[in-house]
Amino acid sequence: MGNVLIIDDDEKMCAEISTMIRGLGHDATYVRTRSDGLEKSLSEKFDVVFLNVLLPDGNGLDLLPNIKKTNSTPEVIIMAASGDPDNAEIAIKTGAWAYIEKTFSIKEMMLPLTRAFQYRQEKQSKTLLVDLKRERIIGSSLTMKICFDLLAQAAASNANVLITGDTGTGKELFARAIHFNRPRTNKNLIAHEILYNSPRTDRNFVVVDCTALPETLVESVLFGHEKGAFTGADSAKQGLIKQADGGTLFLDEIGELPLTIQKSFLRVLHDRRFRPVGGKEEKKSNFRLISATNRNLDQMAEEGMFRKDLLFRLRSLSIELPPLRERREDIKDLARFHMARLCDRYGMEPKGISPDFFETLISYDWPGNVRELVNILDGSLAAVGNDPTLFGQHLPIHLRIRMARDAVSKPCSTHITTKEGAKSAEALPTLRNLRQSVEIKYLQDLILHAGGNVKKSCQLSGLSKSRLYELLAKYEISMSVA
């Protein structure tokens, strides 16, 4: 028996759903506002939550991240009076179990509930005796937890995996984590079907940087060649595909793979067979494929720049890594981890980190993501030398200049002067408070200008949909226009 929470302002709908749920042998509770729903989900444990999008005190989607963060981490089924593709996308990316329309019959609405309960029961019945090896992947935000769940799924299967995300988000780290979390076939771990007697964790992890493949030698690099196959081929050479035999082949920046080779590689994926350049016989290579890209492969496929049939094969499983600006709550942990690692590398004593140092890191948008953050920390260590504490002053000058320019370019009414003409220290807000007040005002103006339209708000602001909803939830702002 499970416990279900319904958050919907339609009392008749709540009563009908509750009756149906109780008929299935579960407990059901309902509330009619967003605020009551948040309070209820924080105070009690629920297995499944039915959450309506339109509520009297705001957008129900804003509640989704908060509900998923509760101790019981319930499965959330989003309900909408009429389907909105944008909302459906946001809901699934934020961890919703399903997105359904209220036009379904009550009986039809119970199907995702039944499946959600089955999923939770099976999940709870599994006893994993080892923790996921995350190596240098740091984060506890909701978006990263979703990525870790997908990582675990990928590691436990043989399916092809496509990892997407901006440059510097950690795509290769995730690929390596999938490879090295491959379960071993002994009594200490859950058994999984493998293709070799030795687990892949003991075999090669072969990286192919598709941006660095020489166009004239790409077939030779991937498939290998026989002696005399072309000018300069003084001896036979094994290709990267064969080197990955029994292990993992990681195609980094797969979007750069030349079209001329994509058809040949598609056949390799299908048959796990290939012919070296100049060879007469086919060779076998049974590898696990993981690919990564920062490009939009769907758009490239529509424009004829990437083969659709290859794309379909690449993403049996997909993991989309969020940019750092969309998981700012992880920045402190990332900074502490990498600062400790860098201090250890350079033989330095551990450093303290001042609040203003953290505030600047959190306020910055990080176009280079985690990779840029690590480089900034490295430069800050060079600046601090033997001093025990890192202050904002130790950040690289280009970052401090950019933050200073951004601060003075924003209108601020808090510059109050005293009778003597000096600025009052008491009138100055903290950097964090100033940033929050500016963000709140901006979001309110944005919603007004966009008429409450999500897609238009994203176009005007340059924010992704997930980041927009994250900010709206953070400040409890509704997309509705008064």
Secondary structure, DSSP 4 states (H G I P E B T S, - for coil): --EEEEE-S-HHHHHHHHHHHHHTT-EEEEESSHHHHHHHHHHS--SEEEEESEETTEEGGGGHHHHHTSTT--EEEEEESS--HHHHHHHHHTT-SEEEETTS-HHHHHHHHHHHHHHHHHHHH----S----TT----SHHHHHHHHHHHHHHTS---EEEE--TTS-HHHHHHHHHHTPPPSSTTS-----SSSS-GGGS-EEEEEGGG--TTTHHHHHHEE-TTSSTT--S-EE-HHHHTTTSEEEEETGGGS-HHHHHHHHHHHHHSEE--BT-SS-EE---EEEEEESS-HHHHHHTTSS-HHHHHHHTSEEEEPPPGGG-GGGHHHHHHHHHHHHHHHTTPPP-EE-HHHHHHHHHS--TTHHHHHHHHHHHHHHHHTT-SEE-GGGS-HHHHHHHHHHHHTS--S---B-TTSPBPGGGPPPHHHHHHHHHHHHHHHHHHHHTT-HHHHHHHH---HHHHHHHHHHTT--S---
